[in-house]
Amino acid sequence: MLLIADHLFQRATFEAVIPRVETAYHDLRGGNTAALVSVATTKTQFVFKADHDAKLLREARLIEELRRDRRLGAFSAGLPQILAVWEDGPPFAYVMEFFNETEYATVKQLLFSRDGAASATKTISADVAISASILALRDAYVGSRNDRQQVRLMSDAYYARMAAGLSNAETHNERFESRALNINGTAVPAWKFMLEDLAHSEARLQALAAPFVTVVHGDPNPGNILLKCNNGAVQDIKFIDLKDWRHGDYIFDLAKLTHFLMYTGPLEELRIFTSPAIRTGKTSTAIEYSLTCPNPVASAIEVAERHTESIAAALGDTRWRERYNLAVASNLLGLLPGRLRRGAVADATVLFGAGLHHLHEFLRGGALAP
């Protein structure tokens, strides 16, 4: 890996345009008649990524392609420059530009850091941070609309993601088995029954899909959006860690951002929740928990939802709101295996309850009614 990294660094240094080079000068003294003779030393930083999975290579090539697509506006301009790629793998690797932490802070730091973000960005409000993020994503969605494709809602982004996450969780811990639930006082059917409702109504479910696809980030959670700010305003925005999806449902993409604001951030970053109480009866299980959303973040959620409505209107997507609840449910329930692998059972239980609540709300809303 280190040999590959060194090779890519050399290529990046001599073949690419190097961003943010820091230069220091040291004067040479004695015997020189020129006005100034100095030794110049330059330093720059790169991000090196390597993996045995070829999807890393696809990720690099996709970033390069999307950076050239000027239809995507601020989103295209916000993608990192790929400086060199190692294709002779596995392992596969690439080097990209680095965004200095003293200049850029992630939206997650701005909204959820206990210590505050970098000093240059502390004054930015949650509303401004989320608005800037979604408006840049909007450029990608509106600029890349493709009416020749459509997302299948029974596939990975929706049904299959929920089914895989729940089945995996049930295998890890009996707490997540398919039983009738009472979640914070609301009766919710067993999750296998709810998934069966979706599967048996595949045609009506698919009718909710947008009649187009757009370019999507794939994982625009607040940790993957970097902002450079000054005096309360956003000067620059960067997007990192794209999935290699290329196209998809913009509502599912935005739900990755909003579910973090609503649940993952308060739960896992701020730890402002009560550990779930579980009571198992003969026919059902009761899950009780509370999760507090700080006022600035609650305001940012409202801003995000207003922007989502505006994007849907611009795209002519009339059924986005029904799909939104399903997208939040799918995003939350897809997180369960990862949380359980690292032993975070309490966190997984809250995400389980919240995800099934959104799935129940989707079904109860009559979206699949004949």
Buried (B, 14 or more C-beta within 10 A) or exposed (E): EEEBBEBBBEBBBEEBEBBEEEEEEEEEEEEEEEEEEEEEEEEBEBEBBBBEEBEBBBBBBBBBEBBEBEBBBBBBBBBBBBBBBBEEBEBBBBBBBBBEEEBBBBBBBBBBBEEEBBEBBBEBBBBBBBBBBBBBBBBBBBBBBEEEEBBBBBEBBBBBBBBBBBBBBBEBBEBBBBBBBBBBEEEBBBBBEBBEBBEEBBEEBEBBBBBBBBBBBBBBBBBBBBBBBEEEEBBBBBBBBBBBBBBBBBBBBBBBBBBBBBBBBBBBBBEEBEEBEBEEEEEBBBBBBEBEBBEBBBBBBEBBBEBBBEBBEEBEBEBBBBBBBBBBBBBBBBBBBEBBEEEBBBBBBBBBBBBBBBBBBBBEEEBBEE
